Amino acid sequence: MFAMPREVPHLAIEDLFGPPVRTRASISPDGTRIAYLAPWRDRLNVWVESVDSEAEARCVTADGNRSVLTYHWTDDPRWLLYEQDGDGDENWHIHRVDLDDPDAEAVDLTPFPGARVISFEPLVTRPGKAILSLNRRKLTEFDLYELDIATGDLTMLAENPGRITGWLCTPSGDLYAQTLTAGGDIELSRWDAGTGETHPVTTFDGADYPLGVQPYLCTPDGTGVWFGSNRDGDRTRPARLDLATGEETVVDSHPLFDLDTRSTVFPTLPSPLIRDRSTGELIGVRYLGERQVIHPLDPHFAAVLENLEKLSDGDLSAISSDASGQRWVVAFTHDRDPGVTYYYDHSTGESRPLFRPMPRLEPETLAPMTPVTITARDGLALPSYLTLPVGAEPAGLPLVLLVHGGPWSRDSWGYNPVVQLLANRGYAVLQVNFRGSTGYGKAFLRAGIGELAGKMHEDLIDAVEWAVGEGYADRDRVAIFGGSYGGYAALVGVTFTPDVFAAAIDFCGPSNLVTFLRTVPEFVKPQLVNNWYLYAGNPDDTEQERKLRTRSPISRVDEIRTPLMVVQGGNDVRVVKAESDQVVEALRARGIEVEYLVKDDEGHGFVNPENNIDVYRAADRFLARHLGGRPDTR
């Protein structure tokens, strides 16, 4: 039976897209302090408070330009590290904070203009040290460095000869390098630092790893690597690679689900491999289907996990413990109560809530996200999520098809402010894991090869047909909305299937696959061989360039008659502003109105709250004009 309609509070854009009051908490290694992110001058900064005393929390970073999103405790209680880029340019630097001196300014430990740090990791097995890759010597090549956290000294461990795509350093100092073959396979070799020679260990099929081998972590004893393997099977599970023999051993597996590798794309999400804070040993594994499943691999963690999972009906998200494994700070993913964070003491059994990041949002006013499975026209099952407006009869609703980016990513269960905005305004929201999405086995992943603007788009159209056929959606009031690849999908929707959609929003999406692939950062181009070149084509090959053009929305821009809104970050280095300019200029040359929002201090995905508030207020009004929702009129 349909639920009777009821009045639902109108949620303010500021409440959905403003900064959380607190978020991303973690406990210090000695178990005495908790760090978290909270606003300072309307930007998220790192705050620290005592676990056991009532002393007032202290803001220990002071970035008034851009929110801090990632920070790291170190083994020395004096130092805390955080990462920051410049207005979305993704040139990440490592900054050090002196917790013993409140008046000391943060120190940039990698103060090299135009350079960026990747693969940064404090080392459990080498106290006071961290490993990082940095392109300070040559912007197209990342060398391997060891960082002394206290002194700031950087020591080069290996100079990249130009072909290395990734490094591994064992606790004893042995080096291993990843390279890509001409065919896109990933080779792992031992690196001789004296001669620069490589000695092969193993090879991974590049088609199975479009974003590289992930996860990929050295074991504490330095003799192996834990990584995500789907060799001789469809599902990705954790395995151990012996660095001496190249032999793989399965560590654990789930019969239905892949490892949860979303942190490959979204580094603020937790790793699928849960490690002991003190030893670095593997104690648990995360898998993801419709919801998350955690397999404990250690008796102590199994006992802890049993109690942690009693704290919430959500999915356990970020977790941290002290070095003893007794004191824990954990957060939960939930579709209607996001990020609720708890303190738990395993030695006493005590637990207490620390905070709700968004206390202004009451769970009963938010819409539940429901997993559904849609069958594509060729019979492929498409795992999807449907969110319906609270209090509305679920029939004949305006629908927003919200398309994830990547495309090597996936939608998952949990709170999404965009989804909640749309549902609150009266729209049904459908999120489809189309073929080529990650997390559903390598056959599902490989089904996307060669299918941009083809079967990958047909999956989206089939999802619309499903929603209409099930009675949820009004065929004449369907919009498509997405960012990055999702923005490309929105543009494909209004150029390849212009009669399906009544409105479209493209957020930082490529409009021309040829110019898009030619303008990615130079250091990225060698790594395109097993993702974009494999799935879409190489613009340096004449025939493939032709096919890329035929799959590009700009080639069919004359077909656009759907109202279109375009959003772009001026500092976007992945999908440069020219990608949005092309389609906007072509439409305006034809006298067709297109709403175009550019934020010069943002990159590929917006961070500053005032920019997100501006964008989603505009999107709110845009969709209301064309689908008949109920926008925020303030």
C-alpha positions, 0 to 999 in steps of 0.5 A, spaced: 500 500 500 502 507 498 503 511 504 499 517 505 502 523 504 505 527 509 508 534 510 515 534 510 520 540 512 523 544 507 530 543 508 535 549 507 540 549 502 545 551 507 543 545 512 545 540 507 551 543 504 554 547 509 560 545 513 559 539 519 559 541 526 564 536 527 567 530 522 572 525 521 575 524 528 580 519 530 584 517 536 591 519 538 596 513 538 597 514 546 589 514 547 589 521 550 586 525 545 581 526 539 582 530 533 577 532 528 575 537 523 570 542 525 569 549 522 574 555 523 572 561 519 567 557 515 573 552 513 574 545 516 580 545 520 583 540 525 581 541 532 584 536 538 581 535 545 582 530 551 579 524 551 578 524 559 578 531 561 573 537 560 579 541 557 576 546 551 578 543 544 583 547 541 584 549 533 591 546 531 590 548 524 589 555 521 587 555 514 582 560 512 582 559 504 580 552 503 578 546 508 582 541 510 580 534 509 585 529 511 590 529 517 595 524 520 597 523 527 604 521 528 607 516 533 610 522 536 605 526 540 608 532 538 607 532 531 600 532 527 600 532 519 595 535 514 594 535 507 592 541 503 592 543 495 591 550 492 584 552 490 583 545 488 589 544 483 591 537 487 598 539 488 598 536 495 603 538 500 604 535 507 604 540 513 606 539 520 603 542 526 607 542 533 601 540 538 606 542 544 607 550 541 600 553 540 603 559 537 607 556 532 605 556 525 604 550 521 610 548 516 610 546 509 614 540 509 614 539 501 614 547 499 615 546 492 611 550 487 607 546 482 609 539 485 605 534 488 605 529 493 602 522 492 602 515 496 604 519 502 604 514 508 607 514 515 611 508 517 609 504 523 615 500 522 620 506 522 618 511 527 618 518 526 618 517 518 614 517 512 614 515 505 612 519 499 612 520 492 614 527 489 615 530 482 619 536 485 625 534 480 621 533 474 613 534 474 612 528 469 616 523 474 615 521 481 621 520 485 621 516 492 623 520 498 623 518 506 621 524 510 623 525 517 617 528 520 621 532 526 626 535 522 623 536 515 629 532 512 627 529 505 631 523 503 631 521 496 630 513 496 630 512 488 630 517 482 624 515 477 628 514 470 621 516 467 617 509 466 615 508 474 608 509 475 609 507 483 613 505 488 614 500 494 619 501 500 619 495 505 621 496 512 628 494 511 629 499 505 628 494 499 625 497 493 620 495 488 617 499 482 611 498 478 611 499 470 606 499 465 607 495 459 605 497 452 599 493 452 597 496 459 599 490 463 602 492 470 609 489 472 612 489 479 619 488 479 625 489 485 629 495 484 636 495 484 637 502 487 645 502 485 644 500 478 637 502 476 636 495 474 629 491 475 628 484 476 621 482 475 616 479 480 609 478 477 605 481 472 597 483 473 592 484 467 591 491 466 584 490 464 582 488 471 586 494 474 584 500 470 586 505 476 592 500 478 592 495 483 588 497 489 589 496 495 597 495 495 600 495 502 607 492 504 606 487 510 610 489 516 615 484 515 617 486 508 616 480 505 610 481 502 604 485 499 597 485 501 593 487 495 586 486 491 586 480 487 581 477 482 586 472 478 583 466 477 576 469 479 571 474 478 571 477 485 576 481 488 579 479 495 585 480 499 591 476 497 598 476 499 604 476 494 610 473 496 616 479 494 621 473 493 617 468 489 611 472 486 606 467 489 599 469 491 596 466 497 588 468 498 588 471 505 580 472 505 574 472 501 567 473 500 562 469 496 558 475 493 562 481 494 568 485 492 573 488 496 570 495 498 576 499 494 572 506 493 578 509 497 582 508 491 577 514 488 575 517 494 581 517 499 577 520 505 574 513 505 577 508 509 581 502 506 578 496 505 584 493 509 584 494 517 590 494 520 593 494 527 595 501 529 601 498 533 604 493 529 601 494 522 598 487 521 592 485 518 586 485 522 580 486 518 577 486 511 571 490 508 567 488 503 561 492 499 555 489 496 548 493 497 551 494 504 558 493 507 560 487 510 567 486 515 570 480 516 575 480 522 581 476 521 584 477 529 580 474 535 581 481 539 578 485 533 573 480 532 571 481 539 571 489 538 567 489 532 562 485 535 561 491 540 562 496 535 557 494 530 551 494 536 552 502 536 549 503 530 544 500 525 549 504 519 555 501 516 562 502 520 566 507 516 572 510 519 575 507 525 581 508 529 584 505 535 590 507 540 596 503 540 594 498 545 587 496 541 583 498 547 580 505 546 577 506 539 573 512 535 569 510 530 564 513 525 558 510 521 555 511 514 548 511 514 543 514 509 539 518 514 543 519 520 550 521 517 557 520 520 555 519 527 561 518 531 562 514 538 568 513 543 569 506 545 573 503 551 574 495 550 577 494 557 571 497 560 566 496 555 564 503 556 561 507 549 559 514 549 556 518 543 561 524 541 557 527 536 552 528 530 556 531 524 549 534 521 545 535 528 541 540 524 538 534 519 533 530 523 533 523 521 526 522 520 526 528 515 531 525 510 529 519 505 531 512 506 535 509 500 533 503 497 537 498 493 534 495 487 536 491 481 534 493 474 535 488 468 538 491 462 536 490 455 541 485 454 539 481 461 545 484 465 543 485 472 544 493 474 545 494 482 542 500 483 539 505 489 532 508 489 530 514 493 523 516 494 521 523 497 518 522 504 511 523 505 509 523 498 505 517 494 511 514 490 507 514 483 508 519 477 514 523 480 519 527 477 525 523 477 532 525 477 537 520 474 544 521 478 550 518 475 556 517 478 563 519 476 569 515 474 566 511 470 571 506 475 567 508 481 560 506 484 554 508 488 553 505 494 548 506 500 549 512 505 548 519 506 548 523 500 546 531 500 545 531 493 540 525 493 537 528 500 536 535 497 532 532 490 528 527 495 526 533 499 524 537 493 519 532 491 523 528 486 525 520 486 532 519 485 535 513 481 543 511 482 545 506 477 551 502 477 552 501 470 556 496 466 564 498 467 562 500 474 567 497 479 565 493 485 561 488 482 566 483 479 571 483 473 566 481 468 561 487 470 567 491 469 570 489 463 563 489 460 564 497 459 570 496 455 568 500 448 561 502 451 562 509 452 555 512 449 554 505 447 551 500 452 553 504 458 548 509 456 543 504 454 544 502 461 541 509 464 536 509 459 533 502 461 533 504 468 529 510 466 524 505 463 524 501 469 522 507 473 517 509 469 514 502 468 514 501 475 510 507 476 515 511 480 516 516 475 513 521 470 516 519 463 515 527 461 519 529 467 526 526 467 532 529 468 539 527 468 545 530 473 552 527 474 559 530 475 565 528 472 564 522 468 557 523 470 557 530 467 559 526 460 553 522 461 549 527 462 551 531 456 551 524 452 543 524 454 541 530 451 545 529 445 544 522 443 537 521 446 535 528 446 527 526 447 528 522 454 530 528 458 526 534 460 533 537 463 540 536 464 546 538 469 553 537 467 558 538 473 565 538 470 564 533 465 568 532 458 564 534 452 570 532 447 573 526 449 579 527 444 581 534 447 579 531 454 585 526 453 590 531 450 589 536 456 590 531 462 596 532 466 602 530 463 604 525 468 597 522 468 598 520 460 602 514 461 597 511 465 591 512 461 593 505 457 589 501 461 583 505 463 581 511 458 585 508 452 582 501 453 575 503 454 574 509 450 580 510 445 587 513 444 587 520 440 594 519 438 591 513 433 587 516 427 582 511 427 581 511 435 581 518 434 575 518 430 571 513 434 572 518 440 569 524 436 563 520 435 562 518 442 563 525 444 557 530 446 560 536 442 560 532 435 552 532 436 551 539 440 546 541 434 541 535 437 541 539 444 534 542 445 534 540 453 535 545 458 542 545 460 546 547 466 553 546 466 558 547 472 565 548 472 571 549 477 576 554 474 582 550 477 580 543 474 586 539 472 582 533 470 577 536 466 579 543 464 575 548 463 575 548 456 571 542 456 565 546 459 567 552 455 566 548 448 559 546 449 557 552 452 559 556 446 556 552 441 550 552 444 550 560 445 552 561 438 546 557 436 542 562 440 540 557 445 540 559 453 545 555 457 546 556 465 553 556 466 556 557 473 564 557 474 568 557 480 575 560 479 577 557 486 575 550 485 577 544 482 574 537 480 569 537 485 567 543 490 570 544 497 568 551 499 561 551 502 559 557 499 560 555 492 557 548 493 551 552 496 551 557 490 551 551 485 546 547 489 541 553 490 542 554 482 540 547 481 534 547 485 531 552 482 533 550 475 530 543 476 524 546 479 523 550 473 523 544 468 521 538 472 516 542 477 519 541 484 519 545 490 525 549 490 528 553 496 525 560 495 529 564 500 
